[in-house]
Amino acid sequence: MSITEDQARKVAHLARIAVDDAALPALARELSGILQFMEQLNEVDVEGVEPMTGVTPMRLKRREDVVSSGGMTDQILSNAPDAREGFFAVPKVVE
């Protein structure tokens, strides 16, 4: 599949990328190359191959979902640039 300059212009517009008219032929060639590679990948036989999320099989570490009182107010507020009376203090936004 090959991308025309008009199609490349439309893709650039949709992606909100400013592309000069002089650069459109190069962009069209690059997009065409990407699509050709995708077509090449579609030719690979993946029959019987299980989908995977990474190259090594591993499970995410899990923890118990336990409700607690928190008890870390001091630790959390130590990260705040301005904390007052146990809360984050932020500048007034609406007048």
TIKETI-971452 format. One line per 10 residues: number of its first residue (from 1); for each residue x, y, z of N, C-alpha, C, O, CB. Coordinates in Angstrom, 3 decimals, decimal comma, always signed. Glycine has a CB too. Layout:
REM residues N
NUM	X/Y/Z/X/Y/Z/X/Y/Z/X/Y/Z/X/Y/Z | ...
This chain:
REM residues 95
1	+0,847/-1,176/+0,000/+0,000/+0,000/+0,000/+0,888/+1,233/+0,000/+1,880/+1,300/+0,726/-0,961/+0,002/+1,217 | +0,527/+2,184/-0,804/+1,331/+3,394/-0,885/+0,476/+4,602/-0,520/-0,703/+4,680/-0,862/+1,934/+3,559/-2,297 | +1,095/+5,527/+0,175/+0,420/+6,737/+0,651/+0,745/+7,880/-0,309/+1,905/+8,093/-0,661/+0,856/+7,094/+2,119 | -0,276/+8,607/-0,727/-0,065/+9,764/-1,591/+0,262/+10,990/-0,723/+0,111/+10,973/+0,499/-1,326/+10,030/-2,480 | +0,708/+12,035/-1,391/+1,014/+13,272/-0,668/-0,249/+13,865/-0,043/-0,201/+14,417/+1,056/+1,670/+14,298/-1,612 | -1,375/+13,751/-0,741/-2,629/+14,260/-0,183/-3,022/+13,495/+1,072/-3,493/+14,086/+2,043/-3,749/+14,173/-1,220 | -2,827/+12,176/+1,050/-3,127/+11,372/+2,232/-2,173/+11,709/+3,379/-2,581/+11,757/+4,540/-3,044/+9,874/+1,895 | -0,907/+11,940/+3,049/+0,069/+12,317/+4,069/-0,293/+13,672/+4,670/-0,148/+13,875/+5,876/+1,493/+12,357/+3,472 | -0,762/+14,598/+3,839/-1,202/+15,902/+4,332/-2,378/+15,739/+5,289/-2,438/+16,393/+6,330/-1,590/+16,823/+3,159 | -3,321/+14,854/+4,926/-4,488/+14,630/+5,779/-4,082/+13,984/+7,101/-4,596/+14,363/+8,154/-5,518/+13,751/+5,057
11	-3,166/+13,012/+7,062/-2,684/+12,369/+8,290/-1,997/+13,406/+9,176/-2,211/+13,423/+10,388/-1,707/+11,200/+7,960 | -1,187/+14,259/+8,589/-0,510/+15,299/+9,364/-1,523/+16,254/+9,984/-1,365/+16,675/+11,130/+0,478/+16,076/+8,479 | -2,557/+16,594/+9,231/-3,600/+17,477/+9,765/-4,326/+16,822/+10,933/-4,559/+17,460/+11,959/-4,604/+17,849/+8,665 | -4,690/+15,533/+10,776/-5,393/+14,815/+11,841/-4,526/+14,659/+13,083/-5,031/+14,656/+14,206/-5,839/+13,446/+11,348 | -3,214/+14,528/+12,874/-2,284/+14,373/+14,002/-1,846/+15,724/+14,557/-1,055/+15,787/+15,498/-1,054/+13,567/+13,572 | -2,361/+16,803/+13,974/-2,023/+18,163/+14,406/-0,511/+18,411/+14,311/+0,104/+18,990/+15,206/-2,511/+18,402/+15,853 | +0,066/+17,947/+13,182/+1,499/+18,128/+12,934/+1,647/+19,106/+11,772/+1,053/+18,906/+10,713/+2,213/+16,753/+12,621 | +2,427/+20,148/+11,965/+2,684/+21,111/+10,895/+3,766/+20,540/+9,981/+4,904/+20,336/+10,404/+3,114/+22,505/+11,475 | +3,400/+20,285/+8,724/+4,346/+19,738/+7,748/+4,349/+20,654/+6,533/+3,300/+20,941/+5,956/+3,974/+18,263/+7,346 | +5,541/+21,110/+6,148/+5,668/+21,938/+4,946/+5,370/+21,102/+3,711/+5,548/+19,884/+3,720/+7,084/+22,560/+4,850
21	+4,922/+21,750/+2,660/+4,639/+21,041/+1,412/+5,885/+20,349/+0,866/+5,786/+19,301/+0,228/+4,081/+22,008/+0,369 | +7,044/+20,926/+1,113/+8,287/+20,322/+0,627/+8,602/+19,015/+1,349/+9,287/+18,154/+0,796/+9,446/+21,298/+0,797 | +8,111/+18,858/+2,572/+8,392/+17,659/+3,355/+7,347/+16,559/+3,150/+7,521/+15,445/+3,643/+8,470/+18,015/+4,822 | +6,270/+16,860/+2,429/+5,205/+15,869/+2,234/+5,653/+14,615/+1,481/+5,248/+13,517/+1,864/+4,065/+16,502/+1,493 | +6,471/+14,726/+0,425/+6,905/+13,492/-0,250/+7,672/+12,552/+0,684/+7,479/+11,337/+0,640/+7,777/+13,838/-1,452 | +8,536/+13,112/+1,520/+9,303/+12,276/+2,451/+8,377/+11,639/+3,483/+8,548/+10,472/+3,836/+10,397/+13,109/+3,158 | +7,395/+12,403/+3,966/+6,443/+11,864/+4,936/+5,617/+10,749/+4,300/+5,368/+9,722/+4,931/+5,519/+12,980/+5,473 | +5,195/+10,948/+3,057/+4,414/+9,926/+2,358/+5,227/+8,654/+2,192/+4,698/+7,557/+2,371/+3,951/+10,440/+0,987 | +6,517/+8,783/+1,849/+7,381/+7,597/+1,713/+7,537/+6,879/+3,048/+7,488/+5,650/+3,113/+8,767/+7,997/+1,168 | +7,724/+7,657/+4,110/+7,905/+7,059/+5,431/+6,639/+6,326/+5,887/+6,718/+5,210/+6,402/+8,285/+8,139/+6,454
31	+5,486/+6,945/+5,698/+4,225/+6,293/+6,066/+3,991/+5,047/+5,218/+3,502/+4,037/+5,724/+3,046/+7,270/+5,906 | +4,334/+5,109/+3,942/+4,206/+3,935/+3,072/+5,093/+2,800/+3,559/+4,686/+1,638/+3,543/+4,562/+4,295/+1,623 | +6,305/+3,135/+3,993/+7,211/+2,119/+4,523/+6,655/+1,457/+5,775/+6,793/+0,248/+5,961/+8,562/+2,731/+4,826 | +6,031/+2,251/+6,626/+5,430/+1,702/+7,848/+4,298/+0,754/+7,486/+4,186/-0,329/+8,060/+4,909/+2,837/+8,768 | +3,455/+1,154/+6,534/+2,345/+0,291/+6,132/+2,834/-0,982/+5,456/+2,241/-2,045/+5,641/+1,410/+1,041/+5,199 | +3,907/-0,891/+4,677/+4,470/-2,087/+4,053/+4,995/-3,054/+5,116/+4,840/-4,268/+4,984/+5,600/-1,704/+3,075 | +5,607/-2,522/+6,156/+6,087/-3,376/+7,237/+4,914/-4,047/+7,946/+4,995/-5,222/+8,307/+6,924/-2,561/+8,238 | +3,826/-3,306/+8,147/+2,644/-3,889/+8,781/+2,050/-4,998/+7,911/+1,609/-6,022/+8,431/+1,586/-2,801/+9,050 | +2,037/-4,803/+6,608/+1,556/-5,847/+5,708/+2,456/-7,074/+5,797/+1,975/-8,206/+5,734/+1,494/-5,328/+4,257 | +3,751/-6,855/+5,941/+4,697/-7,956/+6,081/+4,423/-8,714/+7,384/+4,493/-9,943/+7,406/+6,157/-7,431/+6,051
41	+4,118/-8,011/+8,447/+3,799/-8,663/+9,714/+2,515/-9,480/+9,623/+2,388/-10,517/+10,275/+3,673/-7,627/+10,820 | +1,558/-9,014/+8,812/+0,309/-9,745/+8,649/+0,504/-11,093/+7,967/-0,357/-11,966/+8,075/-0,668/-8,917/+7,861 | +1,617/-11,278/+7,269/+1,896/-12,536/+6,582/+2,431/-13,606/+7,531/+2,491/-14,777/+7,156/+2,889/-12,304/+5,460 | +2,817/-13,236/+8,739/+3,377/-14,193/+9,694/+2,269/-15,114/+10,190/+1,184/-14,662/+10,554/+4,058/-13,459/+10,886 | +2,561/-16,420/+10,200/+1,604/-17,404/+10,693/+1,669/-17,440/+12,212/+2,685/-17,836/+12,783/+1,886/-18,809/+10,094 | +0,591/-17,031/+12,866/+0,546/-17,013/+14,323/-0,453/-18,040/+14,851/-0,915/-17,940/+15,988/+0,183/-15,613/+14,828 | -0,778/-19,010/+14,034/-1,708/-20,069/+14,443/-1,151/-20,808/+15,655/-0,035/-21,325/+15,615/-1,966/-21,061/+13,276 | -1,920/-20,854/+16,712/-1,517/-21,589/+17,916/-0,588/-20,820/+18,845/-0,151/-21,362/+19,860/-0,851/-22,856/+17,518 | -0,280/-19,574/+18,521/+0,597/-18,768/+19,377/-0,277/-18,014/+20,365/-1,175/-17,265/+19,979/+1,480/-17,776/+18,532 | +0,000/-18,222/+21,641/-0,781/-17,554/+22,686/-0,408/-16,075/+22,763/+0,772/-15,738/+22,665/-0,556/-18,236/+24,056
51	-1,382/-15,194/+22,935/-1,055/-13,780/+23,122/-0,250/-13,586/+24,399/-0,435/-14,312/+25,376/-2,336/-12,926/+23,164 | +0,637/-12,612/+24,385/+1,450/-12,358/+25,565/+1,592/-10,858/+25,788/+1,481/-10,064/+24,853/+2,833/-13,016/+25,424 | +1,836/-10,486/+27,028/+1,975/-9,073/+27,356/+3,425/-8,680/+27,552/+3,728/-7,496/+27,697/+1,183/-8,745/+28,599 | +4,310/-9,632/+27,559/+5,729/-9,356/+27,744/+6,546/-10,530/+27,248/+5,990/-11,564/+26,875/+6,046/-9,061/+29,220 | +7,864/-10,381/+27,240/+8,719/-11,450/+26,722/+8,993/-12,534/+27,751/+9,400/-13,638/+27,389/+10,024/-10,877/+26,241 | +8,777/-12,238/+29,028/+8,978/-13,245/+30,059/+7,649/-13,504/+30,756/+6,936/-12,569/+31,121/+10,063/-12,797/+31,077 | +7,324/-14,770/+30,936/+6,054/-15,058/+31,611/+6,160/-14,764/+33,103/+6,947/-15,390/+33,812/+5,641/-16,526/+31,387 | +5,375/-13,823/+33,568/+5,366/-13,513/+34,986/+4,040/-12,870/+35,351/+3,389/-12,232/+34,523/+6,543/-12,591/+35,358 | +3,661/-13,045/+36,579/+2,438/-12,439/+37,073/+2,779/-11,193/+37,865/+3,849/-11,092/+38,466/+1,638/-13,430/+37,933 | +1,873/-10,268/+37,856/+2,065/-9,069/+38,665/+1,939/-9,428/+40,132/+1,151/-10,298/+40,505/+1,048/-7,971/+38,282
61	+2,712/-8,759/+40,954/+2,610/-8,984/+42,386/+1,258/-8,478/+42,853/+0,809/-7,404/+42,453/+3,767/-8,283/+43,155 | +0,631/-9,243/+43,679/-0,687/-8,866/+44,168/-0,635/-8,719/+45,681/+0,166/-9,363/+46,360/-1,755/-9,909/+43,752 | -1,490/-7,874/+46,184/-1,586/-7,700/+47,630/-3,036/-7,827/+48,024/-3,937/-7,694/+47,195/-1,003/-6,334/+48,085 | -3,249/-8,081/+49,278/-4,608/-8,177/+49,781/-5,301/-6,822/+49,667/-4,696/-5,781/+49,927/-4,614/-8,670/+51,240 | -6,546/-6,845/+49,284/-7,334/-5,616/+49,205/-8,003/-5,421/+50,565/-9,116/-5,890/+50,803/-8,403/-5,678/+48,034 | -7,304/-4,726/+51,440/-7,754/-4,572/+52,807/-8,058/-3,104/+53,079/-7,262/-2,225/+52,747/-6,701/-5,107/+53,793 | -9,198/-2,848/+53,678/-9,566/-1,491/+54,060/-8,843/-1,162/+55,360/-8,875/-1,930/+56,321/-11,121/-1,339/+54,216 | -8,193/-0,007/+55,366/-7,499/+0,416/+56,579/-7,846/+1,879/+56,850/-8,423/+2,562/+56,004/-5,951/+0,221/+56,444 | -7,495/+2,331/+58,011/-7,776/+3,719/+58,363/-6,765/+4,669/+57,740/-6,913/+5,885/+57,862/-7,783/+3,889/+59,873 | -5,780/+4,163/+57,101/-4,743/+5,001/+56,497/-3,631/+5,241/+57,482/-2,588/+4,591/+57,424/-5,320/+6,334/+56,017
71	-3,845/+6,165/+58,381/-2,869/+6,441/+59,422/-1,549/+6,973/+58,902/-0,539/+6,892/+59,602/-2,623/+5,214/+60,203 | -1,528/+7,512/+57,697/-0,282/+8,021/+57,132/-0,405/+9,491/+56,775/+0,291/+9,966/+55,878/+0,114/+7,215/+55,900 | -1,265/+10,210/+57,449/-1,507/+11,610/+57,118/-0,222/+12,416/+57,139/+0,027/+13,217/+56,238/-2,513/+12,214/+58,080 | +0,590/+12,211/+58,154/+1,844/+12,975/+58,260/+2,780/+12,669/+57,104/+3,414/+13,571/+56,557/+2,546/+12,671/+59,586 | +2,869/+11,383/+56,726/+3,742/+11,010/+55,608/+3,235/+11,600/+54,295/+4,023/+12,095/+53,489/+3,842/+9,480/+55,492 | +1,944/+11,549/+54,084/+1,371/+12,061/+52,841/+1,534/+13,575/+52,759/+1,945/+14,101/+51,725/-0,116/+11,680/+52,734 | +1,218/+14,267/+53,832/+1,308/+15,728/+53,822/+2,749/+16,230/+53,817/+2,989/+17,403/+53,534/+0,582/+16,296/+55,021 | +3,707/+15,361/+54,123/+5,110/+15,796/+54,064/+5,525/+16,104/+52,629/+6,502/+16,821/+52,414/+6,035/+14,718/+54,661 | +4,800/+15,576/+51,645/+5,087/+15,852/+50,232/+4,437/+17,137/+49,748/+4,777/+17,631/+48,673/+4,621/+14,697/+49,373 | +3,520/+17,680/+50,511/+2,778/+18,862/+50,073/+3,619/+20,124/+50,216/+4,300/+20,303/+51,226/+1,480/+19,004/+50,873
81	+3,579/+21,003/+49,213/+4,292/+22,265/+49,346/+3,685/+23,147/+50,433/+4,383/+23,944/+51,060/+4,295/+23,002/+48,022 | +2,359/+22,995/+50,653/+1,687/+23,784/+51,678/+0,556/+22,940/+52,262/-0,388/+22,587/+51,555/+1,145/+25,137/+51,094 | +0,650/+22,621/+53,542/-0,394/+21,835/+54,209/-0,860/+22,594/+55,442/-0,064/+23,136/+56,208/+0,125/+20,410/+54,597 | -2,188/+22,613/+55,607/-2,765/+23,317/+56,760/-3,867/+22,461/+57,369/-4,725/+21,938/+56,657/-3,322/+24,715/+56,346 | -3,836/+22,324/+58,671/-4,870/+21,636/+59,428/-5,154/+20,235/+58,896/-6,303/+19,793/+58,878/-6,134/+22,449/+59,416 | -4,105/+19,542/+58,464/-4,262/+18,172/+57,993/-4,748/+18,030/+56,561/-5,164/+16,941/+56,167/-5,193/+17,468/+58,875 | -4,709/+19,097/+55,771/-5,162/+19,066/+54,387/-4,119/+19,723/+53,484/-3,286/+20,507/+53,940/-6,529/+19,772/+54,243 | -4,183/+19,386/+52,186/-3,376/+20,085/+51,196/-3,942/+21,486/+51,042/-5,155/+21,646/+50,906/-3,357/+19,326/+49,828 | -3,100/+22,493/+51,058/-3,539/+23,872/+50,821/-3,166/+24,232/+49,390/-2,014/+24,097/+48,977/-2,891/+24,878/+51,851 | -4,167/+24,693/+48,644/-3,942/+25,057/+47,241/-4,402/+26,481/+47,021/-5,251/+26,982/+47,759/-4,684/+24,089/+46,279
91	-3,845/+27,147/+46,001/-4,264/+28,523/+45,727/-5,714/+28,593/+45,270/-6,227/+27,655/+44,660/-3,362/+29,145/+44,671 | -6,348/+29,670/+45,558/-7,728/+29,900/+45,143/-7,770/+30,001/+43,611/-6,973/+30,717/+43,005/-8,307/+31,197/+45,811 | -8,715/+29,270/+42,994/-8,806/+29,261/+41,527/-9,972/+30,106/+41,044/-9,853/+30,822/+40,049/-8,952/+27,829/+41,006 | -11,086/+30,027/+41,735/-12,293/+30,747/+41,324/-12,507/+31,889/+42,294/-12,371/+31,722/+43,506/-13,542/+29,805/+41,279 | -12,840/+33,037/+41,762/-13,075/+34,186/+42,630/-14,530/+34,388/+42,912/-14,896/+35,318/+43,630/-12,509/+35,426/+42,024
